[in-house]
């Protein structure tokens, strides 16, 4: 299936690692003009070097997306240097996990800054530019923690739920202006952060990391964690004209772990 992404300007936040990096690689392979944005210049340069070494043409901008001014400046720079943004993949931001008794008002604020506002600070200027042009696609990569209230992910789950509601509401508000907005809710995905969690779990239980992985995967109906590339494939489809009648969708990708509506 030809996705028709050739020549499209695709801005990918959180593009230096994990799912964002997988999206950057796939979109570049599909011929999109990829721009990755991340907070850490070192990680950003490493990601760009790896993609460039693979023969892919990728631009990069460092910005702390928790800051609305930095996010707006990055969006303006991309449009000035590369061209109008056709596709936005929001993959930046990760919320810390807290035991319920350790949650404070400050922790709630930091969590919303880390995930919710990191998404909104880019989405807001981009969606308005897209609407003015009468075209554009946004895919928010969120997380199943917004659907299922994990005891150590209450604040982060609340941020995820807020992004889901924003996705649904904005998709309706901007559909007549030619902008489609969808979301993906990954479950356990084999990223660096998950590997660190498995290492910690293995240490705590006195087992090997492989045993910890096998135990975790045994709880998933499909029998494995997602790979970042699995999520990237769905993001590419949603961003393409093959999904031209899809907007406001929030797609779970957790291997059947949480059979919720």
C-alpha positions as a Markdown table, in Angstrom:
| # | Residue | x | y | z |
|---|---|---|---|---|
| 1 | Unk | 0.0 | 0.0 | 0.0 |
| 2 | Unk | 1.4 | 3.4 | -1.0 |
| 3 | Unk | 0.9 | 5.8 | 1.8 |
| 4 | Unk | 1.6 | 8.9 | -0.3 |
| 5 | Unk | 3.8 | 10.6 | 2.3 |
| 6 | Unk | 6.4 | 11.7 | -0.2 |
| 7 | Unk | 7.4 | 15.3 | 0.2 |
| 8 | Unk | 5.1 | 15.9 | 3.2 |
| 9 | Unk | 6.6 | 17.9 | 6.1 |
| 10 | Unk | 6.3 | 15.7 | 9.2 |
| 11 | Unk | 7.1 | 17.3 | 12.5 |
| 12 | Unk | 7.8 | 14.5 | 15.1 |
| 13 | Unk | 8.1 | 15.5 | 18.8 |
| 14 | Unk | 10.0 | 13.2 | 21.0 |
| 15 | Unk | 11.8 | 12.1 | 17.9 |
| 16 | Unk | 15.1 | 11.3 | 19.5 |
| 17 | Unk | 14.1 | 8.1 | 21.2 |
| 18 | Unk | 11.6 | 5.3 | 21.4 |
| 19 | Unk | 8.3 | 5.5 | 19.5 |
| 20 | Unk | 9.1 | 9.0 | 18.2 |
| 21 | Unk | 12.4 | 7.8 | 16.8 |
| 22 | Unk | 10.7 | 4.8 | 15.1 |
| 23 | Unk | 8.2 | 7.2 | 13.6 |
| 24 | Unk | 10.9 | 9.5 | 12.3 |
| 25 | Unk | 12.7 | 6.6 | 10.6 |
| 26 | Unk | 9.5 | 5.2 | 9.0 |
| 27 | Unk | 8.2 | 8.5 | 7.8 |
| 28 | Unk | 11.7 | 9.4 | 6.3 |
| 29 | Unk | 11.7 | 6.0 | 4.6 |
| 30 | Unk | 8.3 | 6.8 | 3.2 |
| 31 | Unk | 9.8 | 9.9 | 1.6 |
| 32 | Unk | 8.5 | 12.5 | 4.1 |
| 33 | Unk | 10.5 | 15.6 | 5.0 |
| 34 | Unk | 11.0 | 14.7 | 8.6 |
| 35 | Unk | 11.8 | 17.1 | 11.4 |
| 36 | Unk | 12.5 | 15.8 | 14.9 |
| 37 | Unk | 12.2 | 17.9 | 18.0 |
| 38 | Unk | 13.4 | 16.9 | 21.5 |
| 39 | Unk | 14.6 | 18.6 | 24.6 |
| 40 | Unk | 18.1 | 17.1 | 25.0 |
| 41 | Unk | 20.5 | 18.3 | 22.3 |
| 42 | Unk | 22.8 | 15.3 | 22.8 |
| 43 | Unk | 20.1 | 12.7 | 22.3 |
| 44 | Unk | 18.8 | 14.7 | 19.4 |
| 45 | Unk | 22.1 | 14.8 | 17.6 |
| 46 | Unk | 22.7 | 11.1 | 18.3 |
| 47 | Unk | 19.3 | 10.3 | 16.7 |
| 48 | Unk | 19.9 | 12.5 | 13.7 |
| 49 | Unk | 23.3 | 11.0 | 13.2 |
| 50 | Unk | 21.9 | 7.4 | 13.3 |
| 51 | Unk | 19.1 | 8.3 | 10.8 |
| 52 | Unk | 21.5 | 10.1 | 8.5 |
| 53 | Unk | 23.9 | 7.2 | 8.6 |
| 54 | Unk | 21.0 | 5.1 | 7.3 |
| 55 | Unk | 20.7 | 7.4 | 4.3 |
| 56 | Unk | 17.7 | 9.3 | 5.6 |
| 57 | Unk | 17.4 | 13.1 | 5.4 |
| 58 | Unk | 16.2 | 14.5 | 8.7 |
| 59 | Unk | 16.3 | 17.9 | 10.3 |
| 60 | Unk | 16.3 | 18.5 | 14.0 |
| 61 | Unk | 15.5 | 21.3 | 16.5 |
| 62 | Unk | 16.1 | 21.3 | 20.2 |
| 63 | Unk | 13.3 | 22.7 | 22.3 |
| 64 | Unk | 11.8 | 22.3 | 25.8 |
| 65 | Unk | 8.2 | 21.7 | 24.9 |
| 66 | Unk | 7.0 | 22.2 | 28.5 |
| 67 | Unk | 7.5 | 25.8 | 27.7 |
| 68 | Unk | 4.9 | 27.3 | 25.4 |
| 69 | Unk | 7.2 | 30.0 | 24.1 |
| 70 | Unk | 9.9 | 27.4 | 23.1 |
| 71 | Unk | 7.3 | 25.2 | 21.5 |
| 72 | Unk | 5.8 | 28.1 | 19.4 |
| 73 | Unk | 9.3 | 29.2 | 18.4 |
| 74 | Unk | 10.2 | 25.7 | 17.2 |
| 75 | Unk | 7.0 | 25.4 | 15.1 |
| 76 | Unk | 7.7 | 28.8 | 13.6 |
| 77 | Unk | 11.4 | 27.8 | 12.8 |
| 78 | Unk | 10.3 | 24.6 | 11.2 |
| 79 | Unk | 7.8 | 26.4 | 8.9 |
| 80 | Unk | 10.3 | 29.1 | 8.0 |
| 81 | Unk | 13.2 | 26.7 | 7.3 |
| 82 | Unk | 11.5 | 23.5 | 6.0 |
| 83 | Unk | 8.0 | 24.5 | 4.9 |
| 84 | Unk | 4.4 | 24.3 | 6.1 |
| 85 | Unk | 3.8 | 21.4 | 8.5 |
| 86 | Unk | 1.6 | 18.8 | 6.9 |
| 87 | Unk | 1.8 | 16.2 | 9.6 |
| 88 | Unk | 2.3 | 16.5 | 13.4 |
| 89 | Unk | 3.2 | 13.4 | 15.4 |
| 90 | Unk | 3.1 | 14.2 | 19.1 |
| 91 | Unk | 5.2 | 11.6 | 20.8 |
| 92 | Unk | 7.1 | 13.8 | 23.4 |
| 93 | Unk | 6.6 | 13.7 | 27.1 |
| 94 | Unk | 6.5 | 11.0 | 29.7 |
| 95 | Unk | 4.9 | 11.3 | 33.1 |
| 96 | Unk | 6.7 | 10.0 | 36.2 |
| 97 | Unk | 5.0 | 7.3 | 38.3 |
| 98 | Unk | 4.2 | 7.9 | 41.9 |
| 99 | Unk | 2.9 | 5.8 | 44.8 |
| 100 | Unk | -0.5 | 7.4 | 45.7 |
| 101 | Unk | 0.7 | 8.6 | 49.1 |
| 102 | Unk | 3.6 | 10.5 | 47.6 |
| 103 | Unk | 1.5 | 12.5 | 45.2 |
| 104 | Unk | 1.5 | 16.3 | 45.9 |
| 105 | Unk | 0.0 | 19.2 | 44.2 |
| 106 | Unk | 3.5 | 19.9 | 42.8 |
| 107 | Unk | 3.7 | 16.4 | 41.4 |
| 108 | Unk | 0.3 | 16.8 | 39.7 |
| 109 | Unk | 1.5 | 20.1 | 38.1 |
| 110 | Unk | 4.8 | 18.5 | 36.9 |
| 111 | Unk | 3.0 | 15.6 | 35.5 |
| 112 | Unk | 0.6 | 17.7 | 33.5 |
| 113 | Unk | 3.6 | 19.8 | 32.2 |
| 114 | Unk | 5.5 | 16.7 | 31.3 |
| 115 | Unk | 2.8 | 15.0 | 29.2 |
| 116 | Unk | -0.3 | 17.2 | 28.7 |
| 117 | Unk | 1.2 | 20.6 | 28.1 |
| 118 | Unk | 4.1 | 19.2 | 26.2 |
| 119 | Unk | 1.5 | 18.0 | 23.7 |
| 120 | Unk | -0.8 | 21.0 | 23.7 |
| 121 | Unk | 2.1 | 23.6 | 23.4 |
| 122 | Unk | 2.9 | 22.1 | 20.0 |
| 123 | Unk | -0.6 | 21.1 | 18.9 |
| 124 | Unk | -2.1 | 24.6 | 19.4 |
| 125 | Unk | 0.1 | 26.6 | 17.1 |
| 126 | Unk | 0.3 | 23.8 | 14.5 |
| 127 | Unk | -3.5 | 23.2 | 14.3 |
| 128 | Unk | -4.2 | 26.8 | 13.8 |
| 129 | Unk | -1.7 | 27.0 | 11.0 |
| 130 | Unk | -3.1 | 23.9 | 9.4 |
| 131 | Unk | -6.7 | 25.2 | 9.7 |
| 132 | Unk | -5.7 | 28.5 | 8.0 |
| 133 | Unk | -4.3 | 26.4 | 5.1 |
| 134 | Unk | -7.3 | 24.0 | 5.0 |
| 135 | Unk | -5.3 | 20.8 | 5.5 |
| 136 | Unk | -3.2 | 18.8 | 7.9 |
| 137 | Unk | -3.1 | 15.7 | 10.1 |
| 138 | Unk | -2.2 | 15.3 | 13.7 |
| 139 | Unk | -1.6 | 12.0 | 15.5 |
| 140 | Unk | -1.2 | 12.2 | 19.3 |
| 141 | Unk | 0.6 | 9.2 | 20.8 |
| 142 | Unk | -0.8 | 9.0 | 24.3 |
| 143 | Unk | -1.0 | 5.7 | 26.3 |
| 144 | Unk | -3.5 | 3.2 | 27.7 |
| 145 | Unk | -2.8 | 4.6 | 31.2 |
| 146 | Unk | -5.5 | 7.2 | 30.4 |
| 147 | Unk | -8.1 | 4.4 | 30.1 |
| 148 | Unk | -7.1 | 2.2 | 33.0 |
| 149 | Unk | -6.4 | 3.7 | 36.4 |
| 150 | Unk | -3.1 | 2.1 | 37.4 |
| 151 | Unk | -2.4 | 2.8 | 41.1 |
| 152 | Unk | 1.1 | 4.2 | 40.4 |
| 153 | Unk | 0.0 | 6.1 | 37.3 |
| 154 | Unk | -2.9 | 8.2 | 38.5 |
| 155 | Unk | -1.5 | 11.6 | 37.7 |
| 156 | Unk | 0.0 | 10.4 | 34.4 |
| 157 | Unk | -3.2 | 8.7 | 33.5 |
| 158 | Unk | -5.2 | 11.8 | 34.2 |
| 159 | Unk | -2.9 | 13.7 | 31.8 |
| 160 | Unk | -3.4 | 11.0 | 29.2 |
| 161 | Unk | -7.2 | 11.2 | 29.6 |
| 162 | Unk | -7.0 | 15.0 | 29.1 |
| 163 | Unk | -5.2 | 14.5 | 25.8 |
| 164 | Unk | -7.7 | 12.0 | 24.7 |
| 165 | Unk | -10.6 | 14.4 | 25.4 |
| 166 | Unk | -8.7 | 17.2 | 23.6 |
| 167 | Unk | -8.1 | 14.9 | 20.6 |
| 168 | Unk | -11.8 | 14.0 | 20.4 |
| 169 | Unk | -13.0 | 17.6 | 20.8 |
| 170 | Unk | -10.5 | 19.2 | 18.5 |
| 171 | Unk | -11.1 | 16.6 | 15.8 |
| 172 | Unk | -14.8 | 17.7 | 15.7 |
| 173 | Unk | -14.0 | 21.4 | 15.9 |
| 174 | Unk | -11.4 | 21.4 | 13.0 |
| 175 | Unk | -12.8 | 18.7 | 10.7 |
| 176 | Unk | -14.6 | 21.3 | 8.4 |
| 177 | Unk | -11.3 | 23.1 | 8.1 |
| 178 | Unk | -9.6 | 20.1 | 6.6 |
| 179 | Unk | -7.6 | 19.0 | 9.7 |
| 180 | Unk | -7.8 | 15.4 | 10.9 |
| 181 | Unk | -6.8 | 14.5 | 14.5 |
| 182 | Unk | -6.4 | 11.0 | 15.8 |
| 183 | Unk | -4.6 | 9.3 | 18.7 |
| 184 | Unk | -2.9 | 6.0 | 19.5 |
| 185 | Unk | -2.8 | 4.5 | 23.0 |
| 186 | Unk | 0.2 | 2.2 | 23.2 |
| 187 | Unk | 0.4 | -0.3 | 26.0 |
| 188 | Unk | 3.7 | -1.9 | 27.0 |
| 189 | Unk | 6.2 | -1.0 | 24.3 |
| 190 | Unk | 9.8 | -2.1 | 24.2 |
| 191 | Unk | 11.5 | 1.2 | 24.7 |
| 192 | Unk | 14.5 | 2.2 | 26.8 |
| 193 | Unk | 12.2 | 3.2 | 29.7 |
| 194 | Unk | 10.5 | -0.2 | 29.7 |
| 195 | Unk | 13.8 | -2.0 | 29.6 |
| 196 | Unk | 14.9 | 0.0 | 32.7 |
| 197 | Unk | 11.6 | -1.0 | 34.4 |
| 198 | Unk | 12.3 | -4.7 | 33.6 |
| 199 | Unk | 15.8 | -4.4 | 35.0 |
| 200 | Unk | 14.5 | -2.9 | 38.2 |
| 201 | Unk | 11.8 | -5.6 | 38.5 |
| 202 | Unk | 14.3 | -8.4 | 37.9 |
| 203 | Unk | 16.6 | -6.9 | 40.6 |
| 204 | Unk | 13.7 | -6.6 | 43.1 |
| 205 | Unk | 12.4 | -10.2 | 42.5 |
| 206 | Unk | 15.8 | -11.8 | 42.2 |
| 207 | Unk | 15.2 | -13.1 | 38.7 |
| 208 | Unk | 16.9 | -12.4 | 35.3 |
| 209 | Unk | 15.7 | -9.6 | 33.1 |
| 210 | Unk | 14.6 | -12.2 | 30.5 |
| 211 | Unk | 12.5 | -13.9 | 33.2 |
| 212 | Unk | 10.9 | -10.6 | 34.1 |
| 213 | Unk | 10.2 | -9.9 | 30.4 |
| 214 | Unk | 8.6 | -13.4 | 30.0 |
| 215 | Unk | 6.4 | -12.9 | 33.0 |
| 216 | Unk | 5.2 | -9.5 | 31.8 |
| 217 | Unk | 4.5 | -10.8 | 28.3 |
| 218 | Unk | 2.6 | -13.8 | 29.6 |
| 219 | Unk | 0.0 | -11.3 | 30.9 |
| 220 | Unk | -0.6 | -9.9 | 27.4 |
| 221 | Unk | -3.1 | -11.8 | 25.2 |
| 222 | Unk | -1.0 | -11.4 | 22.1 |
| 223 | Unk | 2.0 | -12.7 | 24.1 |
| 224 | Unk | 4.5 | -9.9 | 23.5 |
| 225 | Unk | 5.3 | -6.3 | 24.1 |
| 226 | Unk | 4.8 | -3.9 | 21.2 |
| 227 | Unk | 7.9 | -2.8 | 19.3 |
| 228 | Unk | 8.2 | 1.0 | 18.6 |
| 229 | Unk | 7.9 | 0.1 | 14.9 |
| 230 | Unk | 4.4 | -1.3 | 15.5 |
| 231 | Unk | 3.2 | 2.0 | 16.8 |
| 232 | Unk | 5.0 | 3.9 | 14.0 |
| 233 | Unk | 3.2 | 1.8 | 11.4 |
| 234 | Unk | -0.2 | 2.8 | 12.8 |
| 235 | Unk | 0.9 | 6.5 | 13.0 |
| 236 | Unk | 2.0 | 6.4 | 9.4 |
| 237 | Unk | -1.4 | 5.0 | 8.3 |
| 238 | Unk | -3.4 | 7.6 | 10.3 |
| 239 | Unk | -1.2 | 10.3 | 8.8 |
| 240 | Unk | -1.8 | 9.1 | 5.2 |
| 241 | Unk | -4.6 | 9.6 | 2.7 |
| 242 | Unk | -5.5 | 6.0 | 3.2 |
| 243 | Unk | -7.1 | 7.1 | 6.5 |
| 244 | Unk | -8.7 | 10.2 | 4.9 |
| 245 | Unk | -12.1 | 9.4 | 6.5 |
| 246 | Unk | -10.7 | 8.7 | 10.0 |
| 247 | Unk | -10.8 | 11.5 | 12.6 |
| 248 | Unk | -11.4 | 11.6 | 16.3 |
| 249 | Unk | -10.3 | 7.9 | 16.6 |
| 250 | Unk | -8.4 | 6.8 | 19.7 |
| 251 | Unk | -6.8 | 3.5 | 18.9 |
| 252 | Unk | -5.6 | 1.1 | 21.6 |
| 253 | Unk | -2.4 | -0.8 | 20.9 |
| 254 | Unk | -1.9 | -2.9 | 24.0 |
| 255 | Unk | -2.1 | -6.4 | 22.6 |
| 256 | Unk | -5.5 | -7.0 | 24.1 |
| 257 | Unk | -4.3 | -6.4 | 27.6 |
| 258 | Unk | -7.2 | -4.0 | 28.6 |
| 259 | Unk | -10.4 | -4.9 | 26.8 |
| 260 | Unk | -12.2 | -1.6 | 27.4 |
| 261 | Unk | -14.4 | 0.4 | 25.1 |
